[in-house]
Amino acid sequence: MANITTEIDGTRTPQQELFYDLDDTKAIIGWSAAELKSIAGHAKTPDEALTLLKICTLLLVQQEKLHRYADEVRAGRIVRGEG
């Protein structure tokens, strides 16, 4: 099966691939944090809930970093070379 991104938009440049990879990863981290937060609401112990919420906080900090990196890629401050 052909790559759907090629069919829709043509071939992506390395720069576009980097941006979309960062953006996709950011979305997955956000989804994961939301799921963990939901699971924490049903934790068996307060310590278990606290641990899950700490993990959520760490994930969200990383998500924000990826968001900033994606913005830098989009603005051309981070460039992926051909390779």
N, C-alpha and C positions, 0 to 999 in steps of 0.2 A: 504494500500500500504506500502510495506517495506521501511525503511529508505535507501535512495540511498547510503549514506556514508557507511552503514554497508555492502551493497552488493558489493561495489567496494573495500573498504579498510579494511573491518572487523570493529569490534567495536573500537571506539576511546577511548583513555585513558582520564581521566579528564584533564590532561595537554594538550593533543591535542585539546580537546574541547575548553579550555580556549584560546589557540593560535588562533584557527579558528574563535572563536567568536570575539576576538579582531580584527583579520584581516578583517572579514566581516564588522564589525562596522566601521572600518577605511575606507573601500571602500565606504560604504553608506554615510559617512560624506563627503568624497571627491566628490561623485556624487551630493549630496545636495548642496555643496558649488558652484559647477560648474553651477547647475541649477539656483541658486539664483543670481549668477553673470550675467547669461544670462538675467534673469528677470530684473535685475537692469539696464541693457542696454536699456530697454524699459519702464523705470519708468516714471511716469507722472510728477514728480517734482525732482529737484536736491536733496532735503532732503530725499525723498523716496529712490532714488538711493544710496545716502550716507549710509542710514540706512542698506540697503540690503548688501552693500559692507562691512560694519562693521561686520554684522552677518557672512559673508563669512570669514572674517579674524579670527573671534573667532572660527568658526568651523575648519578652517585649523590648528589653534594652537592646538585644541583638537585632531585633526587627527594625528598630529605629536606626541603628547603624547602617543596615542594608538599604533602608530608604534613603539615607543621606548619600551613600555610595551610588545608588541608582540615579539620584539627582545629579551627582557629579559626572557620571557617565553621559547622561543626557545633555549636560551643558558642555561636554567635551573636555573637562578637566582630568578625567581618567580615560585613557585611550588604550584599547586592546590592539596590539599590532597583528598584522597578518601572520599566520603561522601554522 
